[in-house]
Amino acid sequence: MLRVALCQLTSATDPERNLSLIREGVAEAARGGARVVILPEAAMARFGVPLGPLAQPVEGPWARAVGAIADEHDVLVVAGMFTPAGERVRNTLLVTGLGEHTGYDKIHLYDAFGFRESDTVEGGSSLVTVTVDDVKLGVATCYDVRFPELFQSLADAGTSAVALPASWGAGEGKREQWELLVRARALDSGNWILACGQADPAATGTEVNPKAPTGIGHSLVADPFGVVAARLGAGPGLLLADIEPSVAEKSRSATAVLANRTLHEGRTGRR
């Protein structure tokens, strides 16, 4: 059993201010017994502002400060930040604490619903996993959730759960899509999906760029059978959940999706 925490918040535009929010959230999560603390995509600074001037490397002062917070509370922290990539940036998940300090660069960029993340962001190409208390976790970011193959590849790598920070775009039907996609990725990969989004800025009266994806809240944990185990509402909050890795094994055995996917690739001409 592994206790995880999802810290749903609304990031400010100032990375230093957001360090304070992270410090508060991690401390509360640790008091609740969490070993893994997941913060949203863009926890460093919300979308809708120039990101280039804010970007720092994973070895830079902002990420190291988050690492110090993780070390202070003896937890693993997953938090969205931006790292330099020439004239653009990378949308990076910082994974730090418990002896780890690395980053995952978002693979699938949000060129959808009238937004073009690729104009300013360079995509990544590599999977990232980490083991906490014998539970192997993968990581993915927001729009990645629309691509089942990524989550199945993480399952192939031995994960039982995937941390999914997000800053989901608002709009008609988008909340329903968010929950549907999270549950679907849980079911078709046999992973616990730990989906932590930015809180809805409207819940706290925060003014944001209306064209940017700045969050809708409704973070949730879906078990490997696609059942919602816990969820939050629209506003800021902390969700604690206990995940049992054996449920991942039970799901994969019952659905046989991963095994049958491999079995039938040859029959459909896929390689």
ChimeraX attribute file (.defattr): number of C-alpha atoms within 10 A of each C-alpha:
attribute: neighborCount
match mode: 1-to-1
recipient: residues
	/A:1	12
	/A:2	16
	/A:3	17
	/A:4	25
	/A:5	27
	/A:6	32
	/A:7	30
	/A:8	31
	/A:9	27
	/A:10	29
	/A:11	27
	/A:12	19
	/A:13	20
	/A:14	12
	/A:15	19
	/A:16	14
	/A:17	13
	/A:18	21
	/A:19	21
	/A:20	12
	/A:21	17
	/A:22	25
	/A:23	18
	/A:24	13
	/A:25	22
	/A:26	30
	/A:27	17
	/A:28	17
	/A:29	25
	/A:30	20
	/A:31	10
	/A:32	15
	/A:33	16
	/A:34	23
	/A:35	22
	/A:36	26
	/A:37	29
	/A:38	29
	/A:39	30
	/A:40	34
	/A:41	33
	/A:42	29
	/A:43	31
	/A:44	30
	/A:45	25
	/A:46	28
	/A:47	22
	/A:48	14
	/A:49	13
	/A:50	12
	/A:51	23
	/A:52	18
	/A:53	10
	/A:54	18
	/A:55	23
	/A:56	19
	/A:57	17
	/A:58	22
	/A:59	14
	/A:60	11
	/A:61	11
	/A:62	20
	/A:63	26
	/A:64	16
	/A:65	15
	/A:66	25
	/A:67	24
	/A:68	15
	/A:69	22
	/A:70	27
	/A:71	17
	/A:72	14
	/A:73	20
	/A:74	16
	/A:75	25
	/A:76	27
	/A:77	27
	/A:78	30
	/A:79	28
	/A:80	28
	/A:81	29
	/A:82	28
	/A:83	27
	/A:84	20
	/A:85	17
	/A:86	10
	/A:87	9
	/A:88	17
	/A:89	24
	/A:90	27
	/A:91	29
	/A:92	27
	/A:93	31
	/A:94	29
	/A:95	27
	/A:96	26
	/A:97	23
	/A:98	19
	/A:99	11
	/A:100	16
	/A:101	18
	/A:102	17
	/A:103	24
	/A:104	24
	/A:105	26
	/A:106	26
	/A:107	20
	/A:108	21
	/A:109	21
	/A:110	19
	/A:111	12
	/A:112	10
	/A:113	10
	/A:114	9
	/A:115	14
	/A:116	13
	/A:117	17
	/A:118	15
	/A:119	12
	/A:120	16
	/A:121	24
	/A:122	21
	/A:123	18
	/A:124	15
	/A:125	10
	/A:126	9
	/A:127	18
	/A:128	17
	/A:129	19
	/A:130	16
	/A:131	14
	/A:132	14
	/A:133	9
	/A:134	10
	/A:135	17
	/A:136	18
	/A:137	24
	/A:138	25
	/A:139	28
	/A:140	29
	/A:141	27
	/A:142	23
	/A:143	22
	/A:144	19
	/A:145	23
	/A:146	16
	/A:147	12
	/A:148	15
	/A:149	14
	/A:150	20
	/A:151	27
	/A:152	21
	/A:153	15
	/A:154	23
	/A:155	23
	/A:156	11
	/A:157	15
	/A:158	15
	/A:159	25
	/A:160	27
	/A:161	30
	/A:162	24
	/A:163	28
	/A:164	30
	/A:165	30
	/A:166	32
	/A:167	28
	/A:168	25
	/A:169	24
	/A:170	18
	/A:171	10
	/A:172	8
	/A:173	8
	/A:174	13
	/A:175	17
	/A:176	9
	/A:177	12
	/A:178	24
	/A:179	19
	/A:180	13
	/A:181	18
	/A:182	26
	/A:183	25
	/A:184	21
	/A:185	27
	/A:186	31
	/A:187	23
	/A:188	22
	/A:189	32
	/A:190	31
	/A:191	33
	/A:192	31
	/A:193	32
	/A:194	28
	/A:195	29
	/A:196	34
	/A:197	35
	/A:198	31
	/A:199	29
	/A:200	25
	/A:201	20
	/A:202	14
	/A:203	14
	/A:204	13
	/A:205	8
	/A:206	11
	/A:207	8
	/A:208	17
	/A:209	11
	/A:210	10
	/A:211	12
	/A:212	19
	/A:213	21
	/A:214	26
	/A:215	29
	/A:216	26
	/A:217	29
	/A:218	23
	/A:219	32
	/A:220	25
	/A:221	32
	/A:222	26
	/A:223	28
	/A:224	30
	/A:225	23
	/A:226	24
	/A:227	15
	/A:228	17
	/A:229	13
	/A:230	15
	/A:231	19
	/A:232	20
	/A:233	15
	/A:234	20
	/A:235	21
	/A:236	20
	/A:237	16
	/A:238	22
	/A:239	20
	/A:240	19
	/A:241	19
	/A:242	15
	/A:243	23
	/A:244	17
	/A:245	20
	/A:246	12
	/A:247	17
	/A:248	24
	/A:249	14
	/A:250	14
	/A:251	21
	/A:252	20
	/A:253	13
	/A:254	11
	/A:255	15
	/A:256	14
	/A:257	17
	/A:258	17
	/A:259	11
	/A:260	10
	/A:261	11
	/A:262	12
	/A:263	11
	/A:264	11
	/A:265	11
	/A:266	10
	/A:267	8
	/A:268	8
	/A:269	7
	/A:270	8
	/A:271	6
